[in-house]
Amino acid sequence: MDPSRASFEAYLKFLAETPDDGKPVVLETDHALSLHFDVHATQSLMSRRDPDKLVLGYTRTMMGFLLLRPAPARISMIGLGGGSLAKYCYRHLPNAKVVAIEIDPAVIALRDTFHIPPDDDRLQVICADGAEYVKGQDARPDVILVDGFLAHGMPAQLGTAAFYGACHARLADDGVLVANFLESDQDIPFYLEEVRSVFGESFAVSQSEDSCNYTLFAWKGTWTLPSLDTLLARARILETAHALNLRSAARRLKQGKRLASDWRFWRKLAG
């Protein structure tokens, strides 16, 4: 059978047979595997040809933390999904310890399907509630990536001042928090108010690359966001090792500092 025809038929079967029960489902086509909780949204997308590639634009934008922390020693991730970010960091940041916290054991059970490497001294997958995990003090990550979603969207506990406060306390002294927000989430203005109550003005909200998402970057400490020239210089160096279009990410990050304070924009977005 023609591969494109087989992929189309697989998609039709997925639409017809996927139950609306919030359990993770994998759609397999000729070129990619994707993770879903329902037929309406894609949680993760993996290229069969290059399983470690960051296919979705928002994941590439989240890696913009490299502009602020180019050589993290420890990265904590809340939400595993198909492991796109975990695999990328594991492969391309060889000096970093990556810990992924996933609340759903059914998602973790798919790690082999999505070519997530087994646990070792640099990678660990923990089945736990990320909002509770960050309250611990056994390690201080340089970066915390928050990309935790259920079938109904982002869990409420991942958008509160209590959660952001726990992240702030757990981060290293110059650490960075990065969080993925869906454009359709009408609670974004609330999240940003909660972020401000913890991080002050030390945050920006970048529009994600090629997707309907926004990415929060919040940094610990009193330092200010570097100039655009400085960020672009860092991006040019980093792009020798990372195919992430970081120069574009640098421009959106600087724009995101202004966007973070544009409350009329966020209220309009919320409807």
Residue pairs with C-beta under 8 A, 6 or more apart in sequence:
3 30
3 31
4 30
6 29
6 30
7 29
7 30
7 31
10 27
10 28
10 29
11 27
11 29
14 25
14 27
14 36
14 39
15 39
18 25
18 36
18 38
18 39
19 25
20 38
20 39
22 37
22 38
22 150
22 151
22 152
23 37
23 106
24 35
24 36
24 37
24 43
24 104
24 106
24 107
24 110
25 35
25 36
25 37
26 33
26 34
26 35
26 36
26 110
26 113
27 33
27 34
27 36
30 48
31 47
31 48
31 49
32 45
32 46
32 47
32 48
32 55
33 45
33 46
33 48
33 82
33 113
33 114
34 42
34 43
34 44
34 45
34 46
34 82
35 42
35 43
35 44
35 45
35 81
35 82
35 107
35 110
35 114
36 42
36 43
37 43
37 149
37 150
37 151
38 151
42 56
43 81
43 82
43 149
44 56
44 81
44 82
44 83
44 84
44 114
45 55
45 56
45 82
45 84
46 55
46 82
46 84
46 114
46 115
47 53
47 55
51 87
51 114
51 115
52 87
52 88
52 91
52 92
52 115
53 88
54 60
54 63
54 84
54 85
54 88
54 244
55 84
56 84
56 210
56 211
57 208
57 209
57 210
57 211
57 213
58 180
58 208
58 209
58 211
58 213
58 215
59 84
59 85
59 88
59 147
60 209
60 244
60 245
60 249
61 206
61 208
61 209
61 211
61 213
61 215
61 249
61 252
62 85
62 145
62 147
62 178
62 180
62 208
62 215
63 85
63 88
63 242
63 244
63 246
63 249
64 178
64 206
64 215
64 217
64 244
64 246
64 249
64 250
64 252
64 253
65 72
65 143
65 145
65 176
65 178
65 217
66 234
66 238
66 242
66 244
66 246
67 226
67 231
67 234
67 235
67 238
67 246
67 249
67 250
67 253
68 176
68 217
68 219
68 226
69 142
69 143
69 174
69 175
69 176
70 234
70 237
70 238
71 93
71 95
71 96
72 93
72 96
72 141
72 142
72 143
73 95
73 96
73 97
73 142
74 96
74 97
74 99
74 139
74 140
74 141
74 142
74 143
74 172
75 89
75 93
75 96
75 97
75 98
75 99
75 141
75 142
75 143
75 144
75 145
76 99
76 100
76 101
76 133
76 134
76 139
76 141
76 143
76 144
76 145
76 170
77 85
77 86
77 89
77 98
77 99
77 100
77 101
77 144
77 145
77 146
77 147
78 101
78 130
78 131
78 133
78 134
78 144
78 145
78 146
78 147
78 148
78 158
79 100
79 101
79 102
79 130
79 146
79 147
79 148
79 149
80 86
80 100
80 101
80 102
80 107
80 108
80 111
80 116
80 125
81 102
81 107
81 147
81 149
82 110
82 114
82 116
83 100
83 111
83 114
83 115
83 116
85 145
85 147
86 98
86 100
86 116
86 123
86 125
87 114
87 115
87 116
87 117
89 96
89 98
90 98
90 117
90 122
90 123
92 241
92 242
94 122
96 122
97 121
97 122
97 123
97 124
98 122
98 123
98 124
99 123
99 124
99 125
99 126
99 139
99 141
100 123
100 124
100 125
100 126
101 126
101 128
101 129
101 130
101 133
102 108
102 125
102 126
102 127
102 128
102 130
103 127
103 128
103 129
103 130
103 148
104 150
105 127
108 125
108 127
111 125
116 125
117 123
119 125
126 133
129 157
130 146
130 148
130 158
131 155
131 157
131 158
131 163
131 166
134 144
134 163
134 166
134 167
134 170
135 166
135 170
136 170
137 169
137 170
140 170
140 171
140 172
140 175
141 170
141 171
141 172
141 175
142 171
142 172
142 174
142 175
142 176
143 175
143 176
143 177
143 178
144 167
144 170
144 171
144 175
144 176
144 177
144 178
145 178
145 179
146 158
146 167
146 177
146 178
146 179
146 180
147 179
147 180
148 154
148 155
148 158
149 155
153 182
153 185
154 181
154 182
154 185
157 163
158 179
159 187
159 190
159 191
159 194
160 194
161 194
161 197
161 198
163 194
164 177
164 194
164 195
164 197
164 198
164 199
164 218
165 198
167 177
168 177
168 198
168 199
168 218
168 220
171 177
171 220
172 220
173 220
173 221
174 219
174 220
174 221
174 223
175 219
175 220
176 217
176 218
176 219
176 220
177 199
177 216
177 217
177 218
177 219
177 220
178 215
178 216
178 217
178 218
179 191
179 215
179 216
179 218
180 208
180 213
180 214
180 215
180 216
181 188
181 191
181 205
181 213
181 214
181 215
181 216
182 212
182 213
183 212
183 213
183 214
183 269
184 212
185 191
186 269
186 270
186 271
187 270
188 214
188 266
188 269
188 270
189 263
189 266
189 267
189 269
189 270
191 216
192 203
192 205
192 216
192 260
192 266
195 203
195 216
195 218
196 203
198 218
199 218
199 219
199 220
201 261
202 218
202 219
202 220
202 221
202 222
202 223
202 224
203 216
203 217
203 218
203 219
203 260
204 216
204 217
204 218
204 225
204 253
204 254
204 256
204 257
204 259
204 260
205 214
205 215
205 216
205 217
205 256
205 259
205 260
206 214
206 215
206 217
206 249
206 252
206 253
206 255
206 256
206 259
207 213
207 214
207 215
207 252
207 255
207 256
207 259
208 214
208 215
209 245
209 248
209 249
209 252
215 256
217 253
217 256
219 225
225 231
225 253
225 254
225 257
226 234
228 250
228 251
228 254
231 250
231 253
231 254
232 247
232 250
232 251
234 246
234 250
235 246
235 247
235 249
235 250
236 247
238 244
238 246
239 245
239 246
239 247
259 265
